[in-house]
Amino acid sequence: MRKTLTTLAFLLALPASAASADDGCAAPMAEWQPREAVQRLATREGWRLDRLRVHDGCYVIDATGPTGARLRLRLDPATLALAAPDGADDHDE
């Protein structure tokens, strides 16, 4: 019976841990691009970079777009690809 409960507890914990892993970026720090690469990306895209920080293992940038629109983007620190839709981390701020 104890083995069954342990197995059940393990299986119940899997979906929760898998969901929380999707909340952040998972690249090891050794693979991260430097902050200067994020600044170059912003310049290339025509964004004025207002703030750059790390949250849940992702680079999070607050910027002003070429038309004056406010942007909040989460970037994978290894690839600088978008990691989550704009504003997806607002509940954590």
Phi, psi and omega in degrees: 000318181297319179297320179297317179294320178296317178296317179297316179298319178298314181294324178291330181283336183301309181299323180294317180289325177294321179293319181289332177294331179285347182286340184229187177258149188243009182292135176296147184302332179297339181263356183293142171280151181289162179302328179299328178293324177293318178297319177296319177300314180300316179297315179300323182276352181084020180267143169267114184283115181265325182205139176227124180216173176248132178215127181053035177079005179250152165284134175240125179242140168251127184215168173247125182285173183300334180265003181095358179291141176280135181236141167229116185233141174256127182241140172294125186291342179275321186250343186064019174280155177300131183261334181201158178300155178308128177084003184294340182255012184300330182291341182267351186277000000 
